[in-house]
Amino acid sequence: MTGTLAPTQPLTAADRCDRCGAQAYVRVVLNSGGELLFCAHHMREHDASIRKIASEIQDETSRLQESPAASADEER
């Protein structure tokens, strides 16, 4: 039941997991119309039950694998 949300803004550092308050990397739009935000850990933990009630899932957990850009000090 995953799909592309249109138009949906990317998740930011201000978006927090509804379970623990960590940075959210997954937005779940519920069949009932609401939405939940999850960190990668809680999405993995509750994946099966979440997919039963979700109409859309915006998964940005791949961003956890990205390397941060080098700072000016590191380039010298």
Number of C-alpha atoms within 10 A of each C-alpha: 9 13 10 10 14 6 6 9 8 12 17 10 9 9 18 19 21 15 13 12 12 18 18 27 25 23 24 23 20 17 12 9 9 9 15 17 24 24 23 20 15 17 23 11 10 11 12 10 10 17 16 11 14 20 18 18 21 19 21 15 15 9 10 10 7 8 7 8 7 8 8 7 6 7 6 5
